[in-house]
Amino acid sequence: MRDECNVLDVACGVGGTIGSIDNRISHSTLFGCDVDEAALHLAASGTIGRRNRIAWVRADAVDLPFARESFDLVVSIEAMMHFPRGWSSCARVRRVLRPGGSFVGSDLMLSADAHERLGVSRESRRTT
C-alpha cells in the first residue's frame, strides 16, 4: 500500500480493515461499503480517520455504485462466502479497479466434510 491512493473495502462489516489501513497510509481516501446499515453505523462510530478521508457507503458487493477505474486498491476480507456468486463477483471488482490496481481478498473455504474434521455435528450448524 502507498500513500495518496483510493481504497475500497467491499463488505467492510464494522470497519476493522479500514481502521487498519488508516493506520498504515496517509493522504488517501478510504471507502467501506456493506449492505448492513447497522454495521456501517458501528464502523462510522468506531473509526476515526486519523490520516485519511473515510467514507461509508451502503452498497451491495455485486452492484458497486462507483465509477469505472476509481480505486487503486480493493480489499474484501472474509466476506465473499456471503455473496450470491461467491468469488465470481470479482468481475464486479475489476470494473472499479484502476489499471495496475490491486485486489486483495481472503476468505474461509470449508470442505464438504469440514463439520466432521472440526468435530461439529451437522445439526449444531443449523440456524433457526
N, C-alpha and C positions, 0 to 999 in steps of 0.2 A: 504494500500500500504506500501511496505517496500523498503528500500534501496537495492542496488545491485540486481536488477531484470531486466528482459527483458519485455518491454511493447509494445503492438501493438494497434494502434488506426485505426480501419477499417473504411474507408470512412471519413478520417480526415478533409476534407474540407481545410480551411485556417489555421488549426493548433491550434485553441484555446484550445482544450482539452490537446494536447501535451504540450502546454505552461503552462497550469495549473498544470499538473503532474510534469513538470520540476521544478516548484517552491516548490513542496512538498516532493520530494525524491531526492536522490543523488547517484552517482556512479552506474548508471543504463544506459541501452541502450533503447532508445525510438524510435519506428518506427511509422511513419504516412504513411498510404497508401490511395490512392484515384485514380480514373480514370481520374480526371480532372487535366491536366497538369498546367493550369493557377492557379488553387487553390494551387497546390503543390509549385509553384513558389512563391506565396504570403506567404505561410506557411514558406518556407525556408528563405525568406527575413525578416519575422517578428518575428521569434522565435530564440532566442539567444543560448540556450543550456548552461545555466549558470553552472549547476551542473552535467549534464549528456551528454552522446553522443546522438545526434539526427540524424536520417536518414529519408529521404523522398523517398518513392518508388511509382512509377506509377504502380498500380495494381487494378484489378477487385476483388471486395469482394467475388465473387463466384469462383474465381480461385486464391487463395492466393499463391504467389510464395515463400513461406517459408517452411523450413523443418518441419517434424513432431516434435511435442513437443518442439517448440522453445521459447514459451513465458510463463511467469508466470502470466501475466495479459493481457487480450484482452478487449478493450472497443469499443463500437460503439454507438455514441450519435446522436439521431435524424437523422438516415441515413437508417435504414432497410426498411423504406417505399419505398425507391427507388430501392431496389434490386428486380430482376425478381421474386424470390420466397419468398420475404419478410423474415420473421423470420425463415423459413425453411432453410435459408442459414446458420443458426447457426451450422449446422452439419459440415460445412467447417471450422468454427472457432474452433470447438472441436479438429480437427486434429492438429492444431498448438499450442494448449494448453498443457503445461506440466502436468503430473499427480499432482493433488492437486492445479492446477492453477485456476484462476477465470475469468469469463466472466461477464462484466457489460454492459448492453445495456438499452437504453431508446429510446422511440420513440413517435411520435404523432399518436394516433389512433382515427380517427374520425368515428362516426357512420354514417349510410346512410343518416340520416336526419340532419346532422351537419349544413348544409347550412341554414336550417330553424331555428335551435336553435341559430345560430350565427347572424341571420338576414341578410344573404347574399343570393342574388338571384343566381340560377343555372347559368344564363347567365354570371354574372360577374366573375364566377370561370373559365370560358373557356379561354384558351390562343389561340393566333393566330399564 
